Amino acid sequence: MACVARVVAIESPERMADAHAIRRRVFIEEQHVPEELELDEDDQHALHALALMDGRAVGCGRFVAHGGVEVKIGRMAVLAELRGTGIGQAILEFLMNEARRRGFSRAVLHAQLAAEGFYLKQGFLPVGPVFEEAGIPHRKMERPLQAI
């Protein structure tokens, strides 16, 4: 199934509530991440993206600026029934394009090990050892934002 979602920047409290609902389902309910870790202070100053399919919110992600050259991408989530359809890739491309447009040159992220292959396909490379975050094994990954 090809991705038919449209990705937009979140610019309203209603759309932010849609993203939080997806994150609650994926991270808190499915993966048992504690709510106090999932909803964090970075939400206040991150750029958030929402994937919409027929007007329905189906995925989300965000980035936070780190210094003047780097963004940290995170909170990438797609509803379980739609994983593998290209929605995650569309969200990631939207975030990277927006970061590039704003003058950032590199993206970093903490990939869950189960998603490392997805990020490898998007040009991210592993950096350092596996570590635990919210009880889930992760690895830091990074890539330049110019096209690969």
CYANA upper distance limits for C-alpha pairs under 8 A (distance plus 0.5 A):
  1 MET  CA     85 THR  CA      5.89
  2 ALA  CA     85 THR  CA      5.94
  2 ALA  CA     86 GLY  CA      6.79
  3 CYS  CA     85 THR  CA      5.77
  3 CYS  CA     86 GLY  CA      5.26
  3 CYS  CA     87 ILE  CA      6.10
  3 CYS  CA     90 ALA  CA      8.25
  4 VAL  CA     53 MET  CA      7.04
  4 VAL  CA     87 ILE  CA      8.32
  5 ALA  CA     51 ALA  CA      6.29
  5 ALA  CA     52 LEU  CA      5.71
  5 ALA  CA     53 MET  CA      5.09
  5 ALA  CA     54 ASP  CA      8.21
  5 ALA  CA     87 ILE  CA      6.86
  5 ALA  CA     90 ALA  CA      8.32
  6 ARG  CA     51 ALA  CA      5.98
  6 ARG  CA     52 LEU  CA      5.68
  6 ARG  CA     53 MET  CA      6.97
  7 VAL  CA     49 ALA  CA      7.04
  7 VAL  CA     50 LEU  CA      6.00
  7 VAL  CA     51 ALA  CA      4.77
  7 VAL  CA     52 LEU  CA      6.69
  7 VAL  CA     90 ALA  CA      7.41
  7 VAL  CA     91 ILE  CA      6.69
  7 VAL  CA     94 PHE  CA      7.34
  8 VAL  CA     49 ALA  CA      6.06
  8 VAL  CA     50 LEU  CA      5.97
  8 VAL  CA     51 ALA  CA      7.04
  8 VAL  CA     52 LEU  CA      8.36
  8 VAL  CA     94 PHE  CA      8.46
  9 ALA  CA     47 LEU  CA      7.73
  9 ALA  CA     48 HIS  CA      6.34
  9 ALA  CA     49 ALA  CA      5.00
  9 ALA  CA     50 LEU  CA      6.84
 10 ILE  CA     15 ARG  CA      6.33
 10 ILE  CA     16 MET  CA      6.74
 10 ILE  CA     47 LEU  CA      8.07
 10 ILE  CA     48 HIS  CA      5.90
 10 ILE  CA     49 ALA  CA      5.97
 10 ILE  CA     50 LEU  CA      6.79
 11 GLU  CA     15 ARG  CA      7.51
 11 GLU  CA     16 MET  CA      8.16
 12 SER  CA     16 MET  CA      6.81
 13 PRO  CA     17 ALA  CA      6.62
 14 GLU  CA     18 ASP  CA      6.96
 15 ARG  CA     19 ALA  CA      6.94
 15 ARG  CA     50 LEU  CA      8.07
 16 MET  CA     20 HIS  CA      6.68
 16 MET  CA     48 HIS  CA      8.41
 17 ALA  CA     21 ALA  CA      6.62
 18 ASP  CA     22 ILE  CA      6.97
 18 ASP  CA     57 ALA  CA      6.74
 19 ALA  CA     23 ARG  CA      6.69
 19 ALA  CA     50 LEU  CA      7.03
 19 ALA  CA     57 ALA  CA      7.87
 19 ALA  CA     59 GLY  CA      7.70
 19 ALA  CA     60 CYS  CA      6.25
 20 HIS  CA     24 ARG  CA      6.47
 21 ALA  CA     25 ARG  CA      6.80
 22 ILE  CA     26 VAL  CA      6.66
 22 ILE  CA     57 ALA  CA      8.36
 22 ILE  CA     58 VAL  CA      7.72
 22 ILE  CA     59 GLY  CA      7.13
 22 ILE  CA     60 CYS  CA      7.78
 22 ILE  CA     77 ALA  CA      7.42
 22 ILE  CA     78 VAL  CA      7.77
 22 ILE  CA     79 LEU  CA      7.26
 23 ARG  CA     27 PHE  CA      6.00
 23 ARG  CA     28 ILE  CA      7.61
 23 ARG  CA     38 GLU  CA      8.34
 23 ARG  CA     60 CYS  CA      8.25
 23 ARG  CA     75 ARG  CA      7.71
 23 ARG  CA     77 ALA  CA      6.84
 24 ARG  CA     28 ILE  CA      5.41
 24 ARG  CA     29 GLU  CA      6.69
 24 ARG  CA     35 GLU  CA      8.42
 25 ARG  CA     29 GLU  CA      5.48
 25 ARG  CA     30 GLU  CA      6.67
 25 ARG  CA     79 LEU  CA      8.28
 26 VAL  CA     30 GLU  CA      5.56
 26 VAL  CA     31 GLN  CA      6.90
 26 VAL  CA     77 ALA  CA      7.01
 26 VAL  CA     78 VAL  CA      7.98
 26 VAL  CA     79 LEU  CA      7.40
 26 VAL  CA     80 ALA  CA      8.07
 27 PHE  CA     31 GLN  CA      5.38
 27 PHE  CA     32 HIS  CA      6.72
 27 PHE  CA     33 VAL  CA      5.99
 27 PHE  CA     38 GLU  CA      7.70
 27 PHE  CA     77 ALA  CA      8.49
 28 ILE  CA     32 HIS  CA      5.14
 28 ILE  CA     33 VAL  CA      5.18
 28 ILE  CA     34 PRO  CA      6.67
 28 ILE  CA     35 GLU  CA      6.63
 28 ILE  CA     38 GLU  CA      7.80
 29 GLU  CA     33 VAL  CA      8.13
 33 VAL  CA     37 LEU  CA      7.43
 33 VAL  CA     38 GLU  CA      7.08
 33 VAL  CA    134 ALA  CA      6.29
 33 VAL  CA    135 GLY  CA      7.92
 34 PRO  CA     38 GLU  CA      6.92
 34 PRO  CA    134 ALA  CA      7.77
 35 GLU  CA     39 LEU  CA      6.64
 36 GLU  CA     40 ASP  CA      7.43
 37 LEU  CA    134 ALA  CA      7.69
 39 LEU  CA     43 ASP  CA      7.69
 41 GLU  CA     45 HIS  CA      8.43
 42 ASP  CA     46 ALA  CA      6.40
 42 ASP  CA     64 VAL  CA      7.42
 45 HIS  CA     64 VAL  CA      7.44
 46 ALA  CA     62 ARG  CA      6.67
 46 ALA  CA     63 PHE  CA      5.95
 46 ALA  CA     64 VAL  CA      5.16
 46 ALA  CA     65 ALA  CA      7.90
 47 LEU  CA     62 ARG  CA      5.93
 47 LEU  CA     63 PHE  CA      5.92
 47 LEU  CA     64 VAL  CA      7.09
 48 HIS  CA     60 CYS  CA      7.84
 48 HIS  CA     61 GLY  CA      6.40
 48 HIS  CA     62 ARG  CA      4.75
 48 HIS  CA     63 PHE  CA      7.21
 49 ALA  CA     60 CYS  CA      5.96
 49 ALA  CA     61 GLY  CA      5.81
 49 ALA  CA     62 ARG  CA      6.38
 49 ALA  CA     91 ILE  CA      7.30
 49 ALA  CA     94 PHE  CA      8.14
 49 ALA  CA     95 LEU  CA      7.60
 50 LEU  CA     57 ALA  CA      7.17
 50 LEU  CA     58 VAL  CA      8.09
 50 LEU  CA     59 GLY  CA      6.33
 50 LEU  CA     60 CYS  CA      4.95
 50 LEU  CA     61 GLY  CA      7.28
 50 LEU  CA     91 ILE  CA      7.83
 51 ALA  CA     57 ALA  CA      6.31
 51 ALA  CA     58 VAL  CA      6.11
 51 ALA  CA     59 GLY  CA      5.36
 51 ALA  CA     60 CYS  CA      6.41
 51 ALA  CA     87 ILE  CA      7.55
 51 ALA  CA     90 ALA  CA      8.48
 51 ALA  CA     91 ILE  CA      7.12
 52 LEU  CA     56 ARG  CA      5.68
 52 LEU  CA     57 ALA  CA      5.08
 52 LEU  CA     58 VAL  CA      6.25
 52 LEU  CA     59 GLY  CA      7.78
 53 MET  CA     57 ALA  CA      7.02
 53 MET  CA     58 VAL  CA      7.09
 58 VAL  CA     78 VAL  CA      6.41
 58 VAL  CA     79 LEU  CA      6.16
 58 VAL  CA     82 LEU  CA      8.14
 59 GLY  CA     76 MET  CA      8.00
 59 GLY  CA     77 ALA  CA      5.88
 59 GLY  CA     78 VAL  CA      4.60
 59 GLY  CA     79 LEU  CA      6.70
 59 GLY  CA     87 ILE  CA      7.44
 59 GLY  CA     88 GLY  CA      7.67
 59 GLY  CA     91 ILE  CA      8.10
 60 CYS  CA     75 ARG  CA      7.63
 60 CYS  CA     76 MET  CA      6.14
 60 CYS  CA     77 ALA  CA      5.89
 60 CYS  CA     78 VAL  CA      7.10
 60 CYS  CA     91 ILE  CA      7.22
 61 GLY  CA     73 ILE  CA      7.85
 61 GLY  CA     74 GLY  CA      6.49
 61 GLY  CA     75 ARG  CA      5.47
 61 GLY  CA     76 MET  CA      4.64
 61 GLY  CA     77 ALA  CA      6.92
 61 GLY  CA     91 ILE  CA      7.04
 61 GLY  CA     92 LEU  CA      7.95
 61 GLY  CA     95 LEU  CA      8.20
 62 ARG  CA     73 ILE  CA      6.23
 62 ARG  CA     74 GLY  CA      5.96
 62 ARG  CA     75 ARG  CA      6.56
 62 ARG  CA     76 MET  CA      7.49
 62 ARG  CA     95 LEU  CA      7.49
 63 PHE  CA     71 VAL  CA      6.46
 63 PHE  CA     72 LYS  CA      5.79
 63 PHE  CA     73 ILE  CA      4.77
 63 PHE  CA     74 GLY  CA      6.56
 63 PHE  CA     95 LEU  CA      7.42
 64 VAL  CA     71 VAL  CA      5.91
 64 VAL  CA     72 LYS  CA      5.74
 64 VAL  CA     73 ILE  CA      7.13
 65 ALA  CA     69 VAL  CA      8.43
 65 ALA  CA     70 GLU  CA      6.62
 65 ALA  CA     71 VAL  CA      4.91
 65 ALA  CA     72 LYS  CA      6.95
 66 HIS  CA     70 GLU  CA      5.65
 66 HIS  CA     71 VAL  CA      5.80
 66 HIS  CA     72 LYS  CA      7.25
 67 GLY  CA     71 VAL  CA      8.50
 68 GLY  CA    104 PHE  CA      7.28
 69 VAL  CA    103 GLY  CA      7.77
 69 VAL  CA    104 PHE  CA      5.08
 69 VAL  CA    105 SER  CA      5.83
 69 VAL  CA    106 ARG  CA      6.85
 70 GLU  CA    104 PHE  CA      6.09
 70 GLU  CA    105 SER  CA      6.62
 70 GLU  CA    106 ARG  CA      5.30
 70 GLU  CA    107 ALA  CA      6.12
 70 GLU  CA    108 VAL  CA      7.76
 71 VAL  CA     99 ALA  CA      7.59
 71 VAL  CA    104 PHE  CA      7.42
 71 VAL  CA    106 ARG  CA      7.01
 71 VAL  CA    107 ALA  CA      5.46
 71 VAL  CA    108 VAL  CA      6.81
 72 LYS  CA    107 ALA  CA      6.29
 72 LYS  CA    108 VAL  CA      5.34
 72 LYS  CA    109 LEU  CA      5.85
 73 ILE  CA     95 LEU  CA      8.17
 73 ILE  CA    107 ALA  CA      7.24
 73 ILE  CA    108 VAL  CA      6.73
 73 ILE  CA    109 LEU  CA      5.64
 73 ILE  CA    110 HIS  CA      8.48
 74 GLY  CA    109 LEU  CA      6.72
 74 GLY  CA    110 HIS  CA      7.74
 76 MET  CA     88 GLY  CA      7.72
 76 MET  CA     91 ILE  CA      8.35
 76 MET  CA     92 LEU  CA      8.42
 77 ALA  CA     88 GLY  CA      7.74
 78 VAL  CA     82 LEU  CA      7.16
 78 VAL  CA     83 ARG  CA      6.54
 78 VAL  CA     87 ILE  CA      7.53
 78 VAL  CA     88 GLY  CA      6.93
 79 LEU  CA     83 ARG  CA      7.02
 82 LEU  CA     87 ILE  CA      8.13
 83 ARG  CA     87 ILE  CA      7.72
 83 ARG  CA     88 GLY  CA      8.03
 84 GLY  CA     88 GLY  CA      8.39
 86 GLY  CA     90 ALA  CA      6.71
 87 ILE  CA     91 ILE  CA      6.76
 88 GLY  CA     92 LEU  CA      6.64
 89 GLN  CA     93 GLU  CA      6.53
 89 GLN  CA    122 GLN  CA      8.19
 90 ALA  CA     94 PHE  CA      6.61
 91 ILE  CA     95 LEU  CA      6.75
 92 LEU  CA     96 MET  CA      6.63
 93 GLU  CA     97 ASN  CA      6.44
 94 PHE  CA     98 GLU  CA      6.59
 95 LEU  CA     99 ALA  CA      6.60
 96 MET  CA    100 ARG  CA      6.54
 96 MET  CA    107 ALA  CA      7.90
 96 MET  CA    145 LEU  CA      7.01
 97 ASN  CA    101 ARG  CA      6.54
 97 ASN  CA    145 LEU  CA      8.39
 98 GLU  CA    102 ARG  CA      6.76
 99 ALA  CA    103 GLY  CA      7.01
 99 ALA  CA    104 PHE  CA      5.93
 99 ALA  CA    105 SER  CA      8.33
 99 ALA  CA    145 LEU  CA      8.36
100 ARG  CA    104 PHE  CA      5.64
100 ARG  CA    105 SER  CA      6.86
100 ARG  CA    145 LEU  CA      6.59
100 ARG  CA    146 GLN  CA      7.91
104 PHE  CA    145 LEU  CA      7.83
105 SER  CA    144 PRO  CA      6.37
105 SER  CA    145 LEU  CA      5.60
105 SER  CA    146 GLN  CA      7.49
106 ARG  CA    142 GLU  CA      7.71
106 ARG  CA    143 ARG  CA      6.35
106 ARG  CA    144 PRO  CA      4.81
106 ARG  CA    145 LEU  CA      5.51
107 ALA  CA    142 GLU  CA      6.06
107 ALA  CA    143 ARG  CA      6.05
107 ALA  CA    144 PRO  CA      6.75
107 ALA  CA    145 LEU  CA      6.90
108 VAL  CA    140 LYS  CA      7.59
108 VAL  CA    141 MET  CA      6.15
108 VAL  CA    142 GLU  CA      4.69
108 VAL  CA    143 ARG  CA      7.14
109 LEU  CA    140 LYS  CA      6.26
109 LEU  CA    141 MET  CA      5.94
109 LEU  CA    142 GLU  CA      6.86
110 HIS  CA    138 HIS  CA      6.43
110 HIS  CA    139 ARG  CA      6.01
110 HIS  CA    140 LYS  CA      4.99
110 HIS  CA    141 MET  CA      6.73
111 ALA  CA    115 ALA  CA      6.65
111 ALA  CA    116 GLU  CA      6.28
111 ALA  CA    119 TYR  CA      8.06
111 ALA  CA    138 HIS  CA      5.72
111 ALA  CA    139 ARG  CA      5.88
111 ALA  CA    140 LYS  CA      6.72
111 ALA  CA    141 MET  CA      7.26
112 GLN  CA    116 GLU  CA      6.85
112 GLN  CA    136 ILE  CA      7.32
112 GLN  CA    137 PRO  CA      6.41
112 GLN  CA    138 HIS  CA      4.78
112 GLN  CA    139 ARG  CA      7.08
113 LEU  CA    137 PRO  CA      6.33
113 LEU  CA    138 HIS  CA      5.62
113 LEU  CA    139 ARG  CA      6.97
115 ALA  CA    119 TYR  CA      7.17
116 GLU  CA    120 LEU  CA      6.67
116 GLU  CA    139 ARG  CA      8.24
117 GLY  CA    121 LYS  CA      6.84
118 PHE  CA    122 GLN  CA      7.20
119 TYR  CA    123 GLY  CA      7.08
119 TYR  CA    124 PHE  CA      5.93
119 TYR  CA    125 LEU  CA      8.33
120 LEU  CA    124 PHE  CA      5.43
120 LEU  CA    125 LEU  CA      6.59
123 GLY  CA    143 ARG  CA      6.84
123 GLY  CA    148 ILE  CA      7.44
124 PHE  CA    141 MET  CA      6.23
124 PHE  CA    142 GLU  CA      5.55
124 PHE  CA    143 ARG  CA      5.31
125 LEU  CA    141 MET  CA      5.66
125 LEU  CA    142 GLU  CA      6.00
125 LEU  CA    143 ARG  CA      6.87
126 PRO  CA    139 ARG  CA      7.08
126 PRO  CA    140 LYS  CA      6.41
126 PRO  CA    141 MET  CA      4.81
126 PRO  CA    142 GLU  CA      7.23
127 VAL  CA    139 ARG  CA      7.58
127 VAL  CA    140 LYS  CA      5.85
127 VAL  CA    141 MET  CA      5.86
127 VAL  CA    142 GLU  CA      7.63
128 GLY  CA    139 ARG  CA      7.61
128 GLY  CA    140 LYS  CA      7.16
129 PRO  CA    139 ARG  CA      6.93
129 PRO  CA    140 LYS  CA      8.37
130 VAL  CA    137 PRO  CA      6.88
130 VAL  CA    138 HIS  CA      6.05
130 VAL  CA    139 ARG  CA      5.27
130 VAL  CA    140 LYS  CA      8.23
131 PHE  CA    137 PRO  CA      6.10
131 PHE  CA    138 HIS  CA      5.84
131 PHE  CA    139 ARG  CA      6.69
132 GLU  CA    136 ILE  CA      5.85
132 GLU  CA    137 PRO  CA      5.04
132 GLU  CA    138 HIS  CA      6.31
133 GLU  CA    137 PRO  CA      6.91
133 GLU  CA    138 HIS  CA      7.02
